[in-house]
Amino acid sequence: MTVINVQKPPLKAPDRDHPPIVPGTRRQALVFCVIVIFAVLSPLILGFKIGGIVPRLPALDWTLTLDSRTRAVADAIRVPKIVFIGGSNIRFGLDTDGLSRDLNMPVVNYGLHASLGMDVIADRAMQCVKPGDIVVFAPELSHFRKSGAADYSDDLRIDFLAEHPSDIDEKLQSFPTREWRRSRSRCNRIRGTIEKFISRKITALLSSEVPTGVPGKPEATPYTVDAIGGDGRIIFPRPGPKAYERWSVSDPPDNVAAMDLVNSRGGAAFELVKKICAERHCLLCVMPPLRVSVPEFNGENLKQMEQHFVDYAVANGAVAIMKPGETVLPREDGYDTDYHLNDVGVKVMEPRIAAAMAKILVERKAP
C-alpha cells in the first residue's frame, strides 16, 4: 500500500501592516458614514417642506391673512386714499377708522410682520396704490441694518414669497439658497424657543410666577388669525401692557454709522416706493416708526438714527410729516414690545397723526 503524505501549508504569520478585519467593523464604518452624511445634510433637509414634517410657521397664516384682508379693503376703494406702510409698528399703532373720520379720506393700514423685510412689505402694499393716493412710509430701524436680515426673519420671508412670488429677492426664492436660508432660520428659531422656555422656567421658579390663562388652554394672543377682523384690523383687546419681563424688544442698528440706507432691505423698499409714487403721481411721505421708550435702548441714539433716515428720505423727494420723538410714547402705552402700542397708546397717537396728515392735505390743496 502506498501512503501519500499530505503536507499542510505552513501557518502564515500575521500581517502586522494589514491586520485581519474584525467581524462587524465594516458595518460599524458604514453606520458611521451614514451618521456623518446625515449630520452634514440635516440642515438642508430641514430647509425642505417634506410632507409637513417641519411644522408650518405660525406667523405665516397670520401674516397672509393680514395681507389678503387689507388688500381686499384697499382694492375696493375707488377714491384717493392714504396708505400707511410699515412693519407691525403700523399694524398695532393706527386707528384707521378714527383717522378716516378726522381726515375725511379713506386710510389703509398696510403694516405687516416686520420679519418679511420692508422690501417685501412695500412690494405688496404698492400694488394697491393708485394715482392720486398719499403714501406714508414708516419703517422700523431694524430694516436698515448693514448686517442684513434679523436671525428669525428668513423663514417667514421665504414661505410668504412662496405664496406670493415676486421680483423681490429672486435668489431667496430659488434652490439651494432658499433651502439653506430656511434651515438656518429654523435652527435659530428652535434655539430661540429653547432659550425662551428655559428663561421663563427659571424666572417662574425664582419669582413664584403664576401662569396666566386657563390650565390646559393656550393663552389668547393678538397673533392668531381669529384676532384679525374682516378688514384686516387687529380686534384683539389690548387694554394695557403685559408684564414687562414678558416683553421682547427690537433689534435696531447700534448707531448711525451701522445703518445702510441704500443696500439694506429698508433702503430697497424706499427706492421701490419712491419709484412707484413718481410713476403714479402719488405724494410720498415719511415718518419715524411708532414706538415706546424702553430702557434697553438710548432714546437719543434712536432719535439720531430716525433723523438720519428722515433726512435721507426728504433729500430724495419725500415729505416728512412727523419728526423723531413725535412718534414715541412712554412704556406704559406699549403692549408687549417697543413697537406695539396698546389700545391706550393708539388713542394717544391718533390725534397726533391726524394733525400731521391734515396739514399735508391742506398744503396739497393749496395752489
MARNU-113016 format. One record per residue (C-alpha): residue in three letters; z negated, x negated, y negated; residue number from 0. Coordinates in Angstrom, 1 decimal. Example, Ala and Ser with C-alpha at 12.3 -4.5 7.8 and 13.67 -1.06 7.14 Angstrom:
2
 lomi     zz     xx     yy guza
  ALA   -7.8  -12.3    4.5    0
  SER   -7.1  -13.7    1.1    1
END
This chain:
367
 lomi     zz     xx     yy guza
  MET    0.0    0.0    0.0    0
  THR    1.0   -1.3   -3.3    1
  VAL   -1.7   -1.0   -6.0    2
  ILE   -0.4   -0.6   -9.5    3
  ASN   -2.8   -1.7  -12.2    4
  VAL   -2.5    0.4  -15.3    5
  GLN   -3.8   -1.6  -18.2    6
  LYS   -5.4    0.4  -21.0    7
  PRO   -4.3   -0.6  -24.5    8
  PRO   -6.9   -2.6  -26.3    9
  LEU   -9.0   -0.7  -28.8   10
  LYS   -7.7   -1.1  -32.3   11
  ALA  -10.2   -2.4  -34.8   12
  PRO  -10.9    0.0  -37.7   13
  ASP   -8.7   -0.5  -40.7   14
  ARG  -11.1   -1.2  -43.5   15
  ASP   -8.4   -0.8  -46.1   16
  HIS   -7.4    2.6  -44.8   17
  PRO  -10.4    4.3  -43.2   18
  PRO   -9.8    7.3  -41.0   19
  ILE   -9.6   10.8  -42.5   20
  VAL  -12.8   12.7  -42.0   21
  PRO  -12.2   16.3  -40.9   22
  GLY  -12.4   18.6  -43.9   23
  THR  -11.7   16.0  -46.6   24
  ARG   -8.2   17.2  -47.1   25
  ARG   -9.4   20.8  -47.5   26
  GLN  -12.0   19.7  -50.0   27
  ALA   -9.5   17.8  -52.0   28
  LEU   -7.2   20.9  -52.1   29
  VAL  -10.1   23.1  -53.3   30
  PHE  -11.0   20.6  -56.0   31
  CYS   -7.4   20.5  -57.2   32
  VAL   -7.3   24.3  -57.4   33
  ILE  -10.5   24.4  -59.3   34
  VAL   -9.2   21.8  -61.8   35
  ILE   -5.9   23.7  -62.3   36
  PHE   -7.8   27.0  -62.8   37
  ALA  -10.2   25.4  -65.3   38
  VAL   -7.2   24.0  -67.3   39
  LEU   -5.3   27.2  -67.2   40
  SER   -8.2   29.7  -67.6   41
  PRO   -7.9   29.8  -71.4   42
  LEU   -4.2   30.6  -71.2   43
  ILE   -4.9   33.2  -68.5   44
  LEU   -7.5   34.7  -70.8   45
  GLY   -4.8   35.0  -73.5   46
  PHE   -2.6   37.3  -71.4   47
  LYS   -3.1   41.0  -71.2   48
  ILE   -3.2   41.3  -67.4   49
  GLY   -3.8   44.8  -66.3   50
  GLY   -6.7   45.4  -68.5   51
  ILE   -8.8   42.6  -67.0   52
  VAL   -9.6   41.4  -70.5   53
  PRO  -11.1   44.3  -72.4   54
  ARG   -9.3   45.8  -75.4   55
  LEU  -10.8   44.5  -78.7   56
  PRO  -13.0   47.4  -80.0   57
  ALA  -11.9   46.8  -83.6   58
  LEU   -8.2   47.3  -82.7   59
  ASP   -8.3   51.1  -82.3   60
  TRP  -10.5   51.4  -85.4   61
  THR   -8.0   49.3  -87.5   62
  LEU   -4.9   51.1  -86.1   63
  THR   -6.5   54.5  -86.9   64
  LEU   -7.3   53.4  -90.4   65
  ASP   -3.7   52.2  -90.9   66
  SER   -2.0   55.2  -89.4   67
  ARG   -4.0   57.8  -91.2   68
  THR   -3.9   56.0  -94.6   69
  ARG   -0.2   55.5  -94.2   70
  ALA    0.4   59.2  -93.5   71
  VAL   -1.5   60.1  -96.7   72
  ALA    0.4   57.6  -98.8   73
  ASP    3.8   58.7  -97.4   74
  ALA    3.1   62.3  -98.2   75
  ILE    2.5   61.6 -101.9   76
  ARG    5.7   62.3 -104.0   77
  VAL    4.4   61.3 -107.4   78
  PRO    3.4   57.9 -108.8   79
  LYS    0.1   56.7 -107.3   80
  ILE   -2.4   53.9 -107.4   81
  VAL   -2.6   51.8 -104.2   82
  PHE   -5.6   49.5 -103.7   83
  ILE   -5.0   46.7 -101.2   84
  GLY   -7.7   44.5  -99.7   85
  GLY   -9.9   44.0  -96.7   86
  SER  -12.9   46.1  -95.8   87
  ASN  -14.4   45.5  -99.2   88
  ILE  -11.9   48.1 -100.4   89
  ARG  -12.3   50.3  -97.4   90
  PHE  -16.0   50.5  -97.9   91
  GLY  -16.1   50.4 -101.7   92
  LEU  -13.8   53.1 -103.0   93
  ASP  -14.3   56.8 -103.7   94
  THR  -10.7   57.8 -103.8   95
  ASP  -11.4   61.5 -104.4   96
  GLY  -13.5   60.6 -107.5   97
  LEU  -11.0   58.1 -108.8   98
  SER   -8.2   60.6 -108.3   99
  ARG  -10.1   63.2 -110.3  100
  ASP  -11.1   60.8 -113.1  101
  LEU   -7.6   59.3 -113.5  102
  ASN   -5.6   62.5 -112.8  103
  MET   -3.5   60.4 -110.4  104
  PRO   -3.4   60.0 -106.6  105
  VAL   -5.4   57.0 -105.3  106
  VAL   -4.8   55.4 -101.9  107
  ASN   -7.3   53.1 -100.2  108
  TYR   -5.3   50.6  -98.2  109
  GLY   -8.2   48.4  -97.2  110
  LEU   -8.1   47.3  -93.5  111
  HIS  -10.1   45.0  -91.3  112
  ALA  -10.0   41.6  -93.1  113
  SER   -9.6   39.7  -89.8  114
  LEU   -6.0   40.9  -89.8  115
  GLY   -5.3   38.5  -92.6  116
  MET   -4.4   39.6  -96.1  117
  ASP   -0.7   38.9  -95.5  118
  VAL   -0.6   41.4  -92.6  119
  ILE   -2.6   44.0  -94.7  120
  ALA   -0.3   43.5  -97.7  121
  ASP    2.8   43.9  -95.5  122
  ARG    1.6   47.2  -94.1  123
  ALA    0.4   48.5  -97.5  124
  MET    3.6   47.6  -99.4  125
  GLN    5.7   49.6  -97.0  126
  CYS    4.1   52.7  -98.6  127
  VAL    4.6   51.6 -102.2  128
  LYS    7.3   53.5 -104.1  129
  PRO    8.9   52.8 -107.5  130
  GLY    6.5   53.6 -110.4  131
  ASP    3.4   53.0 -108.4  132
  ILE    0.5   50.8 -109.5  133
  VAL   -0.7   48.3 -107.0  134
  VAL   -4.3   46.8 -107.3  135
  PHE   -4.7   43.7 -105.2  136
  ALA   -8.4   42.8 -104.4  137
  PRO   -8.6   40.2 -101.5  138
  GLU  -11.8   38.6 -100.2  139
  LEU  -12.2   34.9 -100.9  140
  SER  -12.1   34.0  -97.2  141
  HIS   -8.3   34.7  -97.3  142
  PHE   -7.8   31.7  -99.5  143
  ARG   -9.4   29.1  -97.3  144
  LYS   -7.4   25.9  -96.7  145
  SER   -8.6   25.7  -93.1  146
  GLY   -6.7   28.9  -92.2  147
  ALA   -8.0   31.9  -90.3  148
  ALA  -11.6   32.6  -89.5  149
  ASP  -12.8   31.9  -86.0  150
  TYR  -12.7   35.5  -84.9  151
  SER   -9.5   36.7  -86.7  152
  ASP   -6.6   35.8  -84.4  153
  ASP   -7.3   38.2  -81.5  154
  LEU   -7.2   41.3  -83.7  155
  ARG   -4.2   39.9  -85.7  156
  ILE   -2.2   39.3  -82.5  157
  ASP   -2.9   42.6  -81.0  158
  PHE   -2.2   44.5  -84.2  159
  LEU    1.1   42.7  -84.6  160
  ALA    2.0   43.6  -81.0  161
  GLU    1.6   47.3  -82.1  162
  HIS    3.5   46.7  -85.4  163
  PRO    5.9   43.8  -85.1  164
  SER    6.6   42.1  -88.5  165
  ASP    8.3   39.2  -90.1  166
  ILE    4.8   38.0  -91.0  167
  ASP    3.7   35.1  -88.8  168
  GLU    6.5   35.3  -86.3  169
  LYS    5.2   32.2  -84.4  170
  LEU    2.0   34.0  -83.6  171
  GLN    4.0   36.9  -82.1  172
  SER    5.8   34.7  -79.5  173
  PHE    4.9   32.7  -76.4  174
  PRO    3.0   30.4  -76.0  175
  THR    1.4   30.3  -79.4  176
  ARG    0.3   33.9  -79.1  177
  GLU   -1.5   33.4  -75.7  178
  TRP   -3.2   30.1  -76.7  179
  ARG   -4.5   31.5  -80.0  180
  ARG   -5.6   34.7  -78.4  181
  SER   -7.5   32.8  -75.8  182
  ARG   -9.2   30.7  -78.5  183
  SER  -10.2   33.7  -80.4  184
  ARG  -11.6   35.5  -77.3  185
  CYS  -13.6   32.4  -76.2  186
  ASN  -15.0   32.3  -79.7  187
  ARG  -15.8   36.0  -79.6  188
  ILE  -17.6   35.6  -76.2  189
  ARG  -19.5   32.7  -77.6  190
  GLY  -20.5   34.6  -80.7  191
  THR  -21.6   37.6  -78.7  192
  ILE  -23.8   35.5  -76.6  193
  GLU  -25.3   33.7  -79.6  194
  LYS  -26.0   37.0  -81.4  195
  PHE  -27.6   38.5  -78.3  196
  ILE  -29.9   35.6  -77.8  197
  SER  -30.7   35.5  -81.5  198
  ARG  -31.6   39.2  -81.6  199
  LYS  -33.7   39.0  -78.4  200
  ILE  -35.7   36.1  -79.9  201
  THR  -36.1   37.9  -83.2  202
  ALA  -37.3   41.0  -81.4  203
  LEU  -39.8   39.0  -79.4  204
  LEU  -41.2   37.2  -82.5  205
  SER  -41.3   40.3  -84.7  206
  SER  -42.0   43.0  -82.2  207
  GLU  -38.9   44.8  -83.5  208
  VAL  -38.5   48.3  -82.3  209
  PRO  -34.9   49.1  -81.1  210
  THR  -33.0   51.6  -83.1  211
  GLY  -31.1   54.6  -81.8  212
  VAL  -31.7   56.8  -78.7  213
  PRO  -32.6   54.9  -75.5  214
  GLY  -29.5   54.6  -73.3  215
  LYS  -27.2   55.7  -76.0  216
  PRO  -25.2   53.2  -78.3  217
  GLU  -26.2   53.1  -81.9  218
  ALA  -23.9   55.1  -84.1  219
  THR  -21.8   52.9  -86.5  220
  PRO  -19.0   53.3  -89.0  221
  TYR  -16.8   51.0  -86.9  222
  THR  -15.6   53.6  -84.4  223
  VAL  -12.7   56.0  -84.5  224
  ASP  -14.9   59.1  -84.9  225
  ALA  -16.3   57.6  -88.1  226
  ILE  -12.9   57.9  -89.7  227
  GLY  -11.8   61.1  -91.5  228
  GLY   -8.3   62.6  -91.1  229
  ASP   -7.2   61.0  -94.4  230
  GLY   -8.5   57.5  -93.4  231
  ARG  -11.8   57.6  -95.3  232
  ILE  -15.0   56.3  -93.7  233
  ILE  -17.0   59.5  -93.3  234
  PHE  -20.0   57.8  -91.6  235
  PRO  -23.0   58.3  -93.9  236
  ARG  -24.4   55.1  -95.4  237
  PRO  -27.4   56.3  -97.5  238
  GLY  -28.9   52.8  -97.7  239
  PRO  -28.7   49.3  -96.4  240
  LYS  -29.5   48.1  -92.9  241
  ALA  -32.4   45.8  -92.4  242
  TYR  -31.2   42.5  -93.9  243
  GLU  -31.9   40.5  -90.7  244
  ARG  -29.1   42.6  -89.1  245
  TRP  -26.5   41.8  -91.7  246
  SER  -23.6   39.5  -91.3  247
  VAL  -22.1   37.5  -94.2  248
  SER  -18.6   36.5  -95.1  249
  ASP  -17.1   33.0  -94.9  250
  PRO  -15.7   32.1  -98.3  251
  PRO  -14.4   28.6  -99.2  252
  ASP  -17.1   26.1 -100.2  253
  ASN  -15.7   25.7 -103.8  254
  VAL  -12.6   25.9 -105.9  255
  ALA  -11.2   22.6 -104.5  256
  ALA  -11.3   24.1 -101.0  257
  MET   -9.1   27.1 -102.0  258
  ASP   -5.4   27.3 -101.3  259
  LEU   -3.8   30.0 -103.5  260
  VAL   -0.2   29.2 -102.2  261
  ASN   -0.1   28.5  -98.5  262
  SER   -3.1   30.5  -97.3  263
  ARG   -2.8   34.0  -95.9  264
  GLY   -4.1   35.3  -99.2  265
  GLY   -1.5   33.3 -101.1  266
  ALA    1.3   34.5  -98.9  267
  ALA    0.0   38.1  -99.4  268
  PHE    0.1   37.7 -103.2  269
  GLU    3.6   36.4 -103.1  270
  LEU    4.7   39.3 -101.0  271
  VAL    3.0   41.9 -103.2  272
  LYS    4.5   40.3 -106.4  273
  LYS    8.0   40.2 -104.9  274
  ILE    8.0   43.9 -103.8  275
  CYS    6.4   45.1 -107.1  276
  ALA    9.2   43.4 -109.0  277
  GLU   11.9   44.9 -106.8  278
  ARG   10.4   48.4 -107.1  279
  HIS    9.3   48.2 -110.7  280
  CYS    5.6   48.7 -109.9  281
  LEU    2.7   47.4 -112.0  282
  LEU    0.8   44.7 -110.2  283
  CYS   -2.9   44.5 -111.0  284
  VAL   -5.6   42.3 -109.5  285
  MET   -9.4   42.3 -109.5  286
  PRO  -12.1   40.4 -107.7  287
  PRO  -13.4   41.9 -104.4  288
  LEU  -16.1   44.5 -104.4  289
  ARG  -19.3   42.8 -103.1  290
  VAL  -23.0   42.5 -103.3  291
  SER  -25.1   39.5 -104.2  292
  VAL  -26.7   37.7 -101.2  293
  PRO  -29.0   34.6 -101.1  294
  GLU  -26.7   32.7  -98.7  295
  PHE  -24.2   32.0 -101.5  296
  ASN  -24.4   30.6 -105.0  297
  GLY  -23.3   33.5 -107.3  298
  GLU  -21.9   31.3 -110.0  299
  ASN  -19.9   29.3 -107.4  300
  LEU  -18.3   32.6 -106.1  301
  LYS  -17.5   33.7 -109.6  302
  GLN  -15.7   30.4 -110.3  303
  MET  -13.6   30.9 -107.2  304
  GLU  -12.8   34.5 -108.1  305
  GLN  -11.9   33.4 -111.6  306
  HIS   -9.6   30.8 -110.1  307
  PHE   -7.7   33.4 -108.2  308
  VAL   -7.5   35.9 -111.1  309
  ASP   -6.2   33.2 -113.5  310
  TYR   -3.6   32.2 -110.9  311
  ALA   -2.5   35.9 -110.4  312
  VAL   -2.3   36.5 -114.2  313
  ALA   -0.3   33.4 -114.7  314
  ASN    2.2   34.8 -112.1  315
  GLY    2.7   38.1 -113.7  316
  ALA   -0.3   40.3 -112.6  317
  VAL   -2.7   42.2 -114.9  318
  ALA   -6.4   41.7 -114.4  319
  ILE   -8.3   45.0 -114.5  320
  MET  -11.8   43.6 -113.9  321
  LYS  -13.5   40.3 -114.4  322
  PRO  -15.5   38.2 -111.9  323
  GLY  -19.0   39.6 -112.0  324
  GLU  -18.0   43.1 -112.8  325
  THR  -17.4   44.0 -109.2  326
  VAL  -20.8   42.6 -108.0  327
  LEU  -23.8   44.8 -107.2  328
  PRO  -27.3   44.0 -106.1  329
  ARG  -28.1   43.6 -102.4  330
  GLU  -29.7   47.0 -102.1  331
  ASP  -26.3   48.6 -102.8  332
  GLY  -24.8   46.9  -99.7  333
  TYR  -24.7   48.3  -96.2  334
  ASP  -24.5   45.5  -93.6  335
  THR  -22.6   42.7  -95.1  336
  ASP  -21.9   41.2  -98.5  337
  TYR  -18.5   43.0  -98.7  338
  HIS  -19.5   46.5  -97.6  339
  LEU  -21.1   48.9 -100.1  340
  ASN  -23.4   51.7  -99.0  341
  ASP  -23.0   55.3 -100.4  342
  VAL  -25.1   54.4 -103.5  343
  GLY  -23.1   51.3 -104.2  344
  VAL  -19.8   53.3 -104.0  345
  LYS  -21.2   55.8 -106.6  346
  VAL  -22.3   53.0 -108.9  347
  MET  -18.9   51.2 -108.7  348
  GLU  -16.7   54.3 -109.0  349
  PRO  -17.1   54.8 -112.8  350
  ARG  -16.6   51.1 -113.4  351
  ILE  -13.2   51.1 -111.6  352
  ALA  -12.2   54.4 -113.2  353
  ALA  -12.8   53.0 -116.7  354
  ALA  -10.9   49.8 -115.9  355
  MET   -7.9   51.8 -114.5  356
  ALA   -8.0   54.3 -117.3  357
  LYS   -7.5   51.5 -119.8  358
  ILE   -4.5   50.3 -117.8  359
  LEU   -2.9   53.7 -117.7  360
  VAL   -3.3   54.1 -121.5  361
  GLU   -1.7   50.7 -122.1  362
  ARG    1.1   51.6 -119.7  363
  LYS    1.9   54.8 -121.6  364
  ALA    1.8   53.2 -125.0  365
  PRO    5.3   52.4 -126.5  366
END
